[in-house]
């Protein structure tokens, strides 16, 4: 997956793996998009970020959903990833992750190709994910756990205090659309 969410497969990598493993890899790469991992890299260490993201994705794919992945991928113990965000897993990884950058022996990593994801990229990915979720639901093939997780990502719930603060700040800054004087 590159920084703008485009997914690429190396033919040499594909030829070395089973169909079941490649299905797992395809799901893995799509989940990088679903979770907006490329957009959230910002100024983080790219290898370390990829390891954190891979640890969560690989747990979801193998343990929670029962798919297979090729050997050599990032696998953390459940207690290090369950209920944690990629940000929390990232914070627990040493500053220098060594040669392991995620993926499978250096293949399958998120690629920092120098491009910068834009808001249009994020909106495009959100549309793609929403369409894929809808299609999977119509076919009866949407796992409940992923449905809930993706739903939270597509429609994040804001805390009422945050909404109130935003409304008050907007009103105090003169950005409100209505005047209440006669």
C-alpha positions as CSV (number, residue, x, y, z in Angstrom):
1,X,0.0,0.0,0.0
2,X,1.5,3.3,-0.9
3,X,0.9,6.6,1.0
4,X,-2.2,7.4,-1.1
5,X,-3.9,4.0,-0.5
6,X,-3.0,2.3,-3.8
7,X,-2.4,-1.4,-3.4
8,X,0.3,-3.2,-5.3
9,X,1.4,-6.9,-5.4
10,X,4.8,-8.1,-6.4
11,X,4.4,-11.0,-8.8
12,X,7.4,-12.9,-7.3
13,X,5.8,-12.6,-3.9
14,X,2.5,-13.9,-5.2
15,X,4.0,-16.9,-6.9
16,X,5.6,-18.0,-3.6
17,X,2.4,-18.3,-1.6
18,X,-0.8,-20.3,-1.4
19,X,-4.2,-18.9,-2.5
20,X,-5.3,-18.9,1.2
21,X,-2.2,-16.9,2.2
22,X,-2.8,-14.4,-0.6
23,X,-6.4,-13.9,0.5
24,X,-5.1,-13.1,4.0
25,X,-2.5,-10.7,2.5
26,X,-5.1,-9.0,0.3
27,X,-7.3,-8.5,3.4
28,X,-4.3,-7.3,5.3
29,X,-3.5,-4.6,2.7
30,X,-7.2,-3.5,2.4
31,X,-7.3,-3.1,6.2
32,X,-4.4,-0.7,6.0
33,X,-6.7,1.4,3.9
34,X,-9.8,0.8,6.0
35,X,-7.9,2.0,9.1
36,X,-6.4,5.0,7.3
37,X,-2.9,3.9,8.4
38,X,-1.2,5.8,5.5
39,X,-3.0,9.0,6.4
40,X,-2.1,8.6,10.1
41,X,1.7,8.1,9.6
42,X,2.4,11.9,9.9
43,X,5.8,12.4,11.5
44,X,6.1,8.9,13.0
45,X,9.0,6.5,12.2
46,X,7.6,4.6,9.1
47,X,9.0,1.2,10.0
48,X,7.8,1.4,13.6
49,X,4.4,2.6,12.5
50,X,4.1,-0.2,10.0
51,X,5.0,-2.8,12.6
52,X,2.3,-1.4,15.0
53,X,-0.3,-1.4,12.3
54,X,0.7,-4.9,11.0
55,X,0.5,-6.3,14.6
56,X,-3.1,-5.2,15.0
57,X,-4.2,-6.1,11.4
58,X,-2.5,-9.6,11.6
59,X,-4.2,-10.3,14.9
60,X,-7.6,-9.4,13.5
61,X,-7.0,-11.5,10.4
62,X,-5.6,-14.6,12.0
63,X,-7.0,-14.8,15.5
64,X,-10.4,-13.0,15.2
65,X,-11.3,-13.9,11.6
66,X,-9.4,-17.2,11.1
67,X,-7.6,-16.4,7.8
68,X,-4.1,-17.5,7.0
69,X,-1.1,-15.3,6.4
70,X,2.4,-16.2,5.1
71,X,5.1,-17.0,7.6
72,X,7.3,-14.1,8.7
73,X,4.6,-11.5,9.3
74,X,4.4,-9.4,12.5
75,X,2.6,-11.3,15.2
76,X,2.4,-9.8,18.8
77,X,0.9,-11.6,21.8
78,X,-2.8,-10.8,22.1
79,X,-2.3,-8.8,25.3
80,X,-0.2,-6.3,23.4
81,X,-2.8,-5.6,20.7
82,X,-6.3,-6.5,21.8
83,X,-8.3,-3.4,22.6
84,X,-5.4,-1.2,21.6
85,X,-5.1,1.4,18.9
86,X,-2.2,1.4,16.5
87,X,-1.0,4.6,18.3
88,X,-0.8,2.7,21.6
89,X,1.0,-0.3,20.1
90,X,3.4,2.2,18.3
91,X,4.2,3.8,21.7
92,X,5.2,0.5,23.2
93,X,7.7,-0.5,20.4
94,X,11.4,0.5,20.9
95,X,12.6,3.5,19.0
96,X,14.8,1.5,16.7
97,X,12.7,-1.5,15.4
98,X,15.7,-3.0,13.7
99,X,15.5,-4.6,10.3
100,X,11.9,-5.7,10.7
101,X,9.7,-3.2,9.0
102,X,6.5,-5.2,9.0
103,X,5.2,-7.1,6.0
104,X,6.7,-10.5,5.1
105,X,10.5,-10.4,5.0
106,X,10.4,-6.8,3.8
107,X,7.6,-7.4,1.3
108,X,4.1,-6.1,1.9
109,X,5.2,-3.0,3.9
110,X,3.4,0.3,3.6
111,X,5.5,2.2,1.1
112,X,6.5,5.8,1.7
113,X,6.7,6.7,-1.9
114,X,7.1,10.4,-1.2
115,X,3.5,11.1,-2.1
116,X,1.3,12.9,0.5
117,X,-2.2,11.7,1.1
118,X,-4.8,14.4,0.6
119,X,-8.3,15.0,2.0
120,X,-9.5,13.8,-1.4
121,X,-7.6,10.5,-1.0
122,X,-9.2,10.1,2.5
123,X,-12.7,10.8,1.2
124,X,-12.1,8.4,-1.7
125,X,-10.9,5.6,0.6
126,X,-13.9,6.2,2.9
127,X,-16.3,5.9,-0.1
128,X,-14.5,2.7,-1.2
129,X,-14.8,1.2,2.3
130,X,-18.4,2.1,2.7
131,X,-19.3,0.6,-0.7
132,X,-17.3,-2.6,0.2
133,X,-19.1,-2.9,3.5
134,X,-22.5,-2.5,1.8
135,X,-21.6,-5.1,-0.8
136,X,-20.4,-7.6,1.9
137,X,-23.6,-7.0,4.0
138,X,-25.8,-7.6,0.9
139,X,-24.0,-10.9,0.2
140,X,-24.2,-11.9,3.9
141,X,-20.4,-12.0,4.2
142,X,-19.6,-9.2,6.6
143,X,-18.1,-10.5,9.9
144,X,-19.9,-8.8,12.8
145,X,-16.7,-7.8,14.5
146,X,-15.3,-6.1,11.4
147,X,-18.7,-4.5,10.7
148,X,-18.7,-2.9,14.1
149,X,-15.1,-1.8,13.9
150,X,-15.4,-0.4,10.4
151,X,-18.7,1.3,11.3
152,X,-16.9,3.1,14.2
153,X,-14.2,4.3,11.7
154,X,-16.7,5.5,9.1
155,X,-19.0,7.2,11.6
156,X,-16.9,8.2,14.6
157,X,-18.9,9.2,17.6
158,X,-17.9,12.6,19.0
159,X,-18.2,13.2,22.7
160,X,-21.0,15.7,23.5
161,X,-18.5,17.9,25.3
162,X,-16.4,18.2,22.2
163,X,-19.5,19.0,20.1
164,X,-20.5,21.7,22.6
165,X,-17.0,23.2,22.7
166,X,-16.9,23.3,18.9
167,X,-20.3,25.0,18.7
168,X,-19.4,27.6,21.4
169,X,-16.0,28.3,19.9
170,X,-17.6,28.9,16.5
171,X,-20.3,31.2,18.0
172,X,-17.7,33.2,20.0
173,X,-15.5,33.6,17.0
174,X,-18.3,35.0,15.0
175,X,-18.8,32.0,12.7
176,X,-22.4,31.4,13.6
177,X,-24.9,31.8,10.8
178,X,-27.7,33.4,12.7
179,X,-28.0,36.7,14.5
180,X,-30.4,36.8,17.4
181,X,-31.0,40.6,17.5
182,X,-34.1,42.3,16.0
